[in-house]
Amino acid sequence: MKEKLSKLINVKSIITIALTGIFAFLSVRGDITGEQFLMIFTTIIAFYFGTQTEKKKDGE
């Protein structure tokens, strides 16, 4: 359990979570549209999981 938690808390994870929160907040406030939020969020998540997949491939 501690190993999974330590892997979760790294720079990319923190940035991904922070950006998700920030853009969700901006969307709720009305500063950006839901469509813009979806595009930004999808890009962030795709990048995060894409790099995680590449790490796993390199490790094997």
N, C-alpha and C positions, 0 to 999 in steps of 0.2 A: 504494500500500500504506500509506504513512504517513497519507494522508488518511482511509482507512478506520479505521485505528487511532485517530486523533485523534477521529473521530466516535464510536467505541466508548467512549472514555474521557470521559464526561461525567457529570454528577451523577446523572441518572436511571439510567444504565447501572450505575454503581457501587452505587447503592442497590438496584437490582434484583438484582445479583449477590450483594451482601452479604446481603440478606434471604433469598434462595434458600439460601445457605450456612447461615445461622442456623437457618432452619426445617428444613432437611435434618438438621442436627446435633441439633436438639431431637427430631426424629422418630426418629432412630437411638438416642438416649438413652432414648426412651420417654416423654418429657415430653408429647408430643402424639401423637395416633394418626396412622396413615397417611392416614386419611380427612380429618382436619383439615389435614394437610400438603398434600394434594392440593387442597383447597378454597382454602387460602391461596396456594399456588403458582400455581394457575390464575388467581386474581384479580390477582396481581402481574404475571404475564406478559401477561394480557389488557389490563391498564392500560398496560403498557409498549408493547406493539405497537399498541394503539389510539391512543396519543399519537403514535407514529411515523408511523402512517398519516395522521393528521390533519395533521401537519407537511408530509408530502409533498403532500397535497391543497392545502394553503394555498400551497405553493411553486409549484404549477403554474399 
